[in-house]
Amino acid sequence: MRNFLFLLNHARDAYVLNNLKKKLTDQGDNVYIGSRNLDKPHLAEIIHELNWDTFLLEPITSRSPIGIASYIFRQIVQLNKVVKKYKIDRIISSGPHVASIVAKRNGIYSVGWADTEHVKLQVKCMFRLSDVIITPEFARFNQYRRISFKSIIDSAYLHPSIFKYNPEIVENIRLLENGRPILYRLTNFTALHDKKIKFRNWEYDFVREIAKNHPIILVSEGEVPKDLQKYQKKFKITNFHHILSQCKLYIGSGGSTATEANLLGIPAIYTNPLTGGIIEEFQKRFGLLHNHRITKQLILKSMNYFLSMKKSEINSRYKKILNYCENINPLLYRLANDDIEILKLEARK
């Protein structure tokens, strides 16, 4: 019996590790989970709906250099206590920079995955300190040793062998009563890598404009104007991907949701000025994702392009995505179970 520590830093981390958690506990291992519920409300919802027993990780209370330094120190102290208390053998998380410091101090291993390229210092610390990191081959981490995989991290929970669509979820919220909608996601830009981006009020008018001619479902991280609330639906957050899978288009500044949409066969328009290798390669290789950042006119052009695309063409491009994206759960299982030295030998620049 071994003791694992999962650290959840992003809303989708719980989905990524869900199958691994089941497999480890089924074989008799203990899994302890730390989650950033206090400053990641969507993650808190997911954890609650999955009925996971977790402890709260120290939140980021300030984005200033002093605030971030304080956050790192407080989390190191907290995790150090957890590792000692539960006699942790291995830490698994996304972007495990802080976790790696704790692991080094306690003579244990830290492993994980990375697909966010924007926070340069965090990325550098993560690769320098962690024992093994796995990354999508499209991500621009060529200067670091890592195990690359031919997929995206979303495949851990949205690969066709894992994700099974439940039509009752869609029927219960009457999603399709006016036809397949466009899903528009509004972001508050509170993530650390979004700190230079301000909320874009023009998006409210853009949603109103789209709604004149198309059914739309609006998903927002914050409160929206009263006249737009009629486009929102109440549903469990863990049912989101069932809803996304039945939309005809995704528009929004969430990069994870854009690639999730593509993995479900849904065209996506990513509107965030932050881009990266995964977004750019998906746009170039598969043609079901456009990245037009903050240009409203180009977003409209892409919207009309995808909405006029024949179903057979969408399916053809989707098939290319499925042929490329392998199920990464076996690799995640190896991160937990394989000898670290063997994994290190597979890591390449």
N, C-alpha and C positions, 0 to 999 in steps of 0.2 A: 504494500500500500504506500502510495506517494502523496505528497501534499503540493498542490498547485495554487498559485495566486494569479487570478485574472484581473487586469486593470482596465476599466472601461473609460475611455476619454472622449468618445464620439458616439452619437446616437446609434450608428449602425454596428458598433463593436459588439453589442449584445447579440445581434443577428449573426455576425461572423463567427462568434464563439459558441453559439447555441448547440450545434451538432457535436462539437468537440467536448463540450461540457457533458452532454448525455453519454458520449462514448467513454469518457474517463470515469464518470461516476458508476456506469454500468459494470466496469471492470474492477470496481472497488476502491478507486482513488478518491481523495478528498479535493474539492475545488472550493477555494475561498475567493470572494469577489469584492473588489473595491470599485466604486462607481462615483463619477462626478455629477451626482444628482442635483446638487445645490446650484451649480451654474450651467447645467445642461438639462433644462426641463423636459425636452423630448426623450432624453435618455431615461429620466426618472419615470416617465409614463411607461416606456417599454419594459423597464425592470419590474414595475408594479404589475403589468399585464402578464409578464412571463412568470410572475410569482417567485422571483429569485430572492434569496436572502443575501443581502449585501451590506457592506459598511460604507459610510460616506467618505470619499476622498476629500482632502482639503481643497476648497475652491480657489480660483483666481479672483481676488477681490479688487485688483488694480492692474492696469496694463502698463504702468510706469516701470522703468527699470528696477526701482526699489521694490515695487509691488510684486513683480515677477520673481525677483531674487528671494523675497520673503515667502512666496508661494512654494518655490522649489525647496527651500530650507524646511518649511513646515511639513511638506509632503515626505521629504526624506526621513525626518524624525518619525512621522506617523507610520510609514511603511517599514521602517527598521523595527519598530515595536511589533508590527503584525508578523513579519518574517520570523522573528524570534519566538513569538507566542505560539504560532501554529507550525513551527519547524518546516517552513516552506522549502521545497526542493528546487522548484523552477518557477520563474515569473513569466507570464505570457501577456503581451499587450500590443496595442498599435503605437508606433512611435515611442518605444520604451527608453527615453533618455533618462528621466528621473529614476525609473525602475532599475536601470542598469547600474546607477551609482549605488543604490541600496544592495543590489545583488553582489557587486564587487566587495562591498564592505562586509558582507556576510558569507562570502565564499561559495555562492550558489550561481546558477545560470539565469540569464535573462534573454529571452527570444521574442520575436514578434514580426510584425509586417509594417511596411511603409508604402504609402502611395501619394502622400502630400508633399509637394516639392517647394512650397512657397516660403516656409519658415526655415531659412538657411542655417541659422545657428543651431536650431533644434535638430535639424537633419544631420548636421555635422557631428554633434554630440552623440546622437543615437547610434550612428555607424561606428564611431570610435569606441564607444563604451559597451555596446551590446555584444553578446556572443555570436548570435546568428540572426540575420534579418532576411526575410523573403520579400520580394517586390515584383510587381508586374513588369514584364520586359519593356513595356512602353514608357515607364517612368524614367525620368532622367537622373539616374543615380550611377552613371557609368564610372565615376571616379572612386566608387566604394565597392568593397567586396560584399556580395550578397548572393542569395539563391534566387534567380529569376524564374518566373513561371509565365506560361502562355495563357493568360487569362486576366481577369480583374478580381479584386477581393470580393466584389458583390456575388461572385459565383458560389461562394460558401453558403449562401442562402437563397439565391435566385436561379441557380443552374436547374434546367428542366428535370433533372433527377431528384432535386430537392424540393423545389417550389411546386405546389399543387393548387391550382386555382379553385376557389370555393365560390360558386355563383350565388349562393345564398347571401353572402356579404354584400354583394352589389345590388341584389334584389331588395334587401332590407332598407337600403338608403335611397332606393329608386334612382339610381345613378343614370340609367339609360332611358328614362321615360321620354326624353326629347332627342334621343340619339346619343352616340358616343361623344362625350365632351372633351374639350381641351382642359388639361390640368395646368393651372397657373400657380406657381409657388412664389410667395413673397418672403424675402429673407431680411432679418434685422441686421445682418452683418456684425454679429457680436463675437464671432470666432477670432482667435488671435491673429490668424493670417488675413482676416478681413478688416483689420483695424484702420486702414487708410481709406476704406470705402464708406461712403455715406448713403443712408437710405434714400431711395429715388422716388419722390412723390409723384413723378409723371407716370409711374406704373399704375396708379389708381385709375387715371384717365384711360390708360391703355387697356386695362381690364374692362372698363365700361365700353370702350370701342369694340373690343373683340366680342363682348356679350351681345351686341346688337345683331350679330349675324351667326353666332355659333353658340351651342350649349357650352357652359364652362363650369368647372368646379375650382374654387379658390381655396388654397391652403396657405395659411400665413403663420409666421412665428409670433406675431403680435396682433393687436386689435386692429380691425380695418374700419373704414367709414361705414356708417349705418346702412347706406344704400347698397353696399357691396356684400353685406352679411348674408343676403339671400342666396349668394352663390357658394356659401360654405355648407358643408355637410358634417353632421356629427357621426363619428365612427371611432372605434378603438384604433390607436396608433399602430398596433401590430397587424391591423387589417389593411394598412395603407397600400401595400404592394398588390393586393388583390384588386383594389380600386384603380391603381395606376395601370395595371395590365389591361384594363378595359377602356382606357382613354384613347383618343385618336392622335393626341400630340401632348408633349410636355414642354412647357416654357418656364424658365426660372433660372435663378443664379446659384442653385445648388448643384455642384458638380457631381456629387454622389448620386443624386436623383436622376441626373441626365444619363449617366452610365447604367443605372438601374433600369431606366426606361428602355434603353437600347437592348439590355439583356432580356427584357420582356417583349421585345419586338415593337416597341413604340418609338416613333421618331422624337427627337429632342432638340430643343433650341436652348443652349446654355448662354446666359446673358451676363455672366460675371466677368469683370475685366481681368481677373486672375485666371490664367490658363496653365496648361502643363502638357507633358508628353502624352499622357493617357487621352486627354480630351482631343488633342491635335491628331493623334494617330487614329482614333475612332472616326473622326471627321474625314480623314484622308482615305482610310482603308475600307470603311464600311458604308459611309454615306448616309447614315441615319441620324447623324448628329451635326448640328451647325453651331459654331461659336461666334456670335456677333456682338458680344460684350454689351455695350450700353447704347448702341445705335438703333433707335426705334424703327427707322425706315427699313433697315436691313432685317430686323426681326420680323416685320410684316412680310417682307419679301420671302423669307425662309418659311414663314407660316403658310403662305399661299402655295409655295413650292411643295411642301410636304402634304398639305391637304388635297392637292390635285394629283399626287402620286398614286398610280394604280396599286391596288392591293397586291397584285402579283410581283410588282417591283419591290415593294416593302418586304414581302416574304423572301424574295431572292437575297436581298441585302441582310435580312435577319438571319438567314441560313448561314451566311458567311460568318456572322458573329458567333453563332452557336458552334460552327465548325472550329473556330479559333479558341473559344473560351472553355477551357477544361474545368472540371469540378476540383476546387483546390482543397477540399476537406481532407483528402489523404495526406497532402503536404502539411496542413495544420496539425494533423495527428502525429506526423513525424517530428514536428517541432517539439511536441510534448514528450514523445517517447524515445526517439533515436538518441544514440550517443552523440554528445555535442561535438566531439572531435571528428566524427564521421560527417556531420553536417557542415562543419567548418571546411572540410576538404572539398565539398561541392560548391562552396562560395567562390564566385569569380568576379573580376572587374569587367 
